[in-house]
Amino acid sequence: MESSAPPRVEITNLLQPSILKQFVCKRCQTLLSTSSTNPFSSLSVKGVRHFYPQAQLILSLHYQLYIKLDEVIMPRPPRLAYPDTWYHIMNRASDKKFIFDLNNIPELFLNILSETTQKFYFEIHAYCLMSNHYHLLLHTKDSNISKIMQHINGIFTRRYNKITESDGPIFRGRFISKIVNRDSYLLPLTRYIHLNPVEAGMVMQPDQYPWSSFKYYLNPDDRPNWLTCNIILEYFTPGQEINEYKKFVVDKSV
């Protein structure tokens, strides 16, 4: 039996708790009953265009809400680390400073990613550097996600402070890590990461943005050796995988 599609809802109405809670997981629904403030008030539809499929908007809002659990009501748990694990990593600059808008800073961060893949046993499958935060999709082979991210953030902070002649922490706190189910969420997550600049209204198409891995999925000859794209592309038809992945991301086709 085919599952029925969720009822169509106006974009602005999706920010109402009574509406959005119908589309999110039980974990996120706990915010409605345990938080003294309205966690939905800080969710954003900035950059969302009316021709976006509703499912993509719900995915974006749901993920923002998922992150809020760590910031609003949930106690800080021990960092979960397992071998052979996929992680969505995010970190935001303190005071929402536009750290990646400065000249040469995005290249600095990417160089550190390259160096880190040579030091630790893991793979980078997608990334996006926004003005004040970053997203990474990582696959660890050992139980070493904390060591990997401590190295990346620590080296970046020291080099950033030296270049900008500043001092102190760059990021607002410890990085956020979400374990990713490869079978059900890996592909949608790469789309989410690569569409960040589009949803923020920075570009019209994801391949126009210079500081994400999307362009390397489309141009394998330019792909750096520290970026792994073949695992994601293997989900598509051999010989057509690049065009099909582009359509999957740009057209939001399932």
Secondary structure, DSSP 8 states (H G I E B T S, - for coil): ----------TGGGGSHHHHTTTS-HHHHHHHHH-SS-GGGG---TT--TTS-HHHHHHHHHHHHHHHHHHHT---------SSEEEEEEEEBGGG--GGGSTTHHHHHHHHHHHHHHHSSEEEEEEEE-SSEEEEEEEESSS-HHHHHHHHHHHHHHHHHHHHT--S-SBSSS-EEEEE-HHHHHHHHHHHHHTHHHHTTS-SSGGG-TTBSHHHHH-GGG--TTB--HHHHTTS-TTTHHHHHHHHHHS---
